[in-house]
Amino acid sequence: MLTRSFNHDVPTIYMYLCKELKDLKNIDEILWGIEEEGIPCKVLKNEESLVSEKLSYIASQLSRLSVGIGIDKTGKVTLTLNKLKENEPLFVAHIDDSLNTLRNLGSNAGRLVKGIAFKL
């Protein structure tokens, strides 16, 4: 019998959450925005208490799609690409911003992968 091994690591956007982030109620809006663009996303908790810029930078470095989102304990949300400087994310929002803003941030993460125009 012939057996084969396959790499099932699907290219995804990575979202890193600070372990101290307590209010997760609006994260779904970001995920739905990514989903609307047809791009998979993996959500991970980071065990260190890092700022969102660092979290998104790490996420972008891990992502095979080179796109990362970070959310720190204050609720600051950043979206970055692995080619950008760590302290210069592409988009910044807050978890308490409007649901439309958060969904657009997620959508823009997917659009960054697809190479199409961002939503305002």
C-alpha positions as CSV (number, residue, x, y, z in Angstrom):
1,M,0.0,0.0,0.0
2,L,1.3,3.5,-1.0
3,T,0.9,6.2,1.6
4,R,1.4,9.9,1.0
5,S,1.9,12.8,3.2
6,F,0.3,16.1,2.4
7,N,1.0,19.6,3.8
8,H,-2.5,20.8,4.9
9,D,-1.2,24.2,6.0
10,V,-3.5,26.4,4.1
11,P,-2.2,30.0,3.5
12,T,-4.1,32.2,6.0
13,I,-4.1,35.6,7.5
14,Y,-3.0,35.4,11.1
15,M,-4.6,37.4,13.9
16,Y,-2.8,37.6,17.2
17,L,-4.7,38.5,20.3
18,C,-3.0,39.6,23.5
19,K,-3.7,37.1,26.3
20,E,-4.9,39.9,28.5
21,L,-7.6,41.1,26.1
22,K,-10.9,40.5,27.8
23,D,-13.5,42.0,25.5
24,L,-13.8,39.8,22.4
25,K,-17.3,40.8,21.4
26,N,-16.4,42.7,18.2
27,I,-13.7,40.5,16.9
28,D,-16.2,38.6,14.8
29,E,-16.8,41.7,12.7
30,I,-13.1,41.6,11.6
31,L,-13.3,37.9,10.9
32,W,-16.5,38.3,8.9
33,G,-14.8,41.0,6.8
34,I,-12.0,38.6,6.0
35,E,-14.5,35.9,5.2
36,E,-16.4,38.1,2.8
37,E,-13.2,38.3,0.8
38,G,-12.9,34.5,0.8
39,I,-9.6,34.4,2.6
40,P,-9.0,32.0,5.6
41,C,-7.9,33.4,8.9
42,K,-6.3,31.8,12.0
43,V,-6.8,33.4,15.4
44,L,-4.1,32.8,18.0
45,K,-3.5,34.2,21.5
46,N,0.0,35.5,22.3
47,E,1.2,34.7,25.8
48,E,3.2,37.9,26.1
49,S,1.7,41.3,26.7
50,L,2.7,43.1,23.5
51,V,1.4,46.2,21.7
52,S,-0.8,45.7,18.7
53,E,1.9,46.8,16.3
54,K,4.3,44.0,17.5
55,L,1.5,41.5,17.5
56,S,0.4,42.3,13.9
57,Y,4.1,42.3,12.8
58,I,4.7,38.8,14.3
59,A,1.4,37.6,12.7
60,S,2.5,38.9,9.3
61,Q,5.8,37.2,9.6
62,L,4.1,33.8,10.4
63,S,1.4,34.2,7.7
64,R,2.2,32.5,4.3
65,L,0.0,35.4,2.9
66,S,2.3,38.0,4.6
67,V,-0.7,39.7,6.3
68,G,-1.2,40.0,10.0
69,I,-3.6,41.6,12.5
70,G,-2.8,42.3,16.1
71,I,-5.1,43.3,19.0
72,D,-3.5,44.4,22.3
73,K,-4.9,44.5,25.8
74,T,-6.1,48.1,25.3
75,G,-8.2,47.0,22.3
76,K,-6.0,48.7,19.7
77,V,-6.2,46.8,16.4
78,T,-3.5,47.0,13.7
79,L,-3.3,45.5,10.2
80,T,0.1,45.1,8.6
81,L,2.0,43.5,5.8
82,N,5.3,41.7,6.4
83,K,7.2,44.1,4.2
84,L,6.2,47.2,6.3
85,K,8.2,48.4,9.3
86,E,7.0,47.1,12.6
87,N,5.9,50.5,13.9
88,E,4.2,51.6,10.7
89,P,1.1,49.4,10.3
90,L,-1.2,49.8,7.3
91,F,-4.5,50.3,9.2
92,V,-5.2,51.1,12.8
93,A,-8.6,50.9,14.6
94,H,-10.0,50.1,18.1
95,I,-12.1,47.2,19.1
96,D,-14.8,49.7,20.2
97,D,-14.9,51.4,16.8
98,S,-18.1,51.0,14.8
99,L,-18.9,47.5,13.5
100,N,-18.6,48.8,10.0
101,T,-15.0,50.1,10.6
102,L,-14.0,46.7,12.0
103,R,-15.6,44.8,9.2
104,N,-13.9,47.0,6.7
105,L,-10.5,46.4,8.4
106,G,-11.1,42.7,8.0
107,S,-12.2,43.1,4.4
108,N,-9.1,45.2,3.7
109,A,-6.9,42.4,5.1
110,G,-8.5,40.1,2.5
111,R,-8.2,42.7,-0.2
112,L,-4.5,43.2,0.6
113,V,-4.0,39.5,-0.1
114,K,-6.0,39.7,-3.3
115,G,-4.3,42.9,-4.5
116,I,-7.5,44.9,-5.0
117,A,-8.6,48.4,-3.8
118,F,-9.3,48.9,-0.2
119,K,-12.6,49.9,1.3
120,L,-12.7,53.3,3.0
